[in-house]
């Protein structure tokens, strides 16, 4: 069996590949994996084994259609993680998000159809739904994205689903809640706060910190993606939730405690434009159909994540300078 995984030098994709190579997914212990990654700022070759007999790494852009056709040919399945994914960056350079997330996804769906790939999973986000004050989104909820990032992902979802409905491509879409875990880029909330605190710098909390997110360990997310790959239905969307809601202030307070810092290390900064107030997924569909349930308790997973960053400064320190530049640019774009 040959599996092609896009964007697998990034946080979630690399975890998925490492788990498959480590034999965590039954029936795929002998699968050969081709990783396609552009190696932008968010891609890190060090996130994957330097040399593994079942892994082939190709540095390529999914927007290059002719090259993509060559790479996809001969694979049994494709798992599509590749995306521009940071909301702050989309505020200052939305074009990259439209190009990679929309055009790149269309190119990939075309290549899968043209080369006869038997199974495809397109990995997306709960942010396509917008913001919800009460209750939780089902897969039938109307899409109402509020940031350029979320809008580009919503468009990519619709493109993927159109290939199922128009061409009969066996593709499913997954939408997950906020992920956390090791190897996550330092521009994201939890690693940003942790690496700042470990460096003796404050954790920059947007606005009043009352924004609510649902948190999901990356290992649980990747297990769910694998379940959808093996047992999901074509043309269907599957929400993947974590079941743990926290305000951003609660996250900041817990990270301050875990990092051994004081509450004065939480510093409020101006809120960003279009900042969604609350996300919440109804994931009863994937639980009922595929037997999914998250396994990592949030408190344990968060503590283990902080410990990983504490033990791996050589991995994250080189990333901090560029991430800081992006945060400053995004705040400037707010007009504050």
Secondary structure, 3 states (H helix, E strand, C coil): CEEEEECCCCHHHHHHHHHHHCCCCCCCCCCEEEEEECCCCCCCHHHCCCCCCCEEEEECCCCCHHHHHHHHCCCCEEEECCCCCCHHHHHHCHHHHHHHHHHHHHHHHHHHHHHCCCEEEEEEEHHHHCCCCCCCECCCCCCCCCCHHHHHHHHHHHHHHHHHHHHCCCEEEEEECEEECCCCCCCCHHHHHHHHHHCCCCEEEECCCCCEEEEEEHHHHHHHHHHHHHHCCCCCEEEECCCEEEEHHHHHHHHHHHCCCCHHHEEEECCCCCCCCECCECCHHHHHHHCCCCCCCHHHHHHHHHHHHHHCHHHHHHHHHHHHHHHHHHHHHCCC
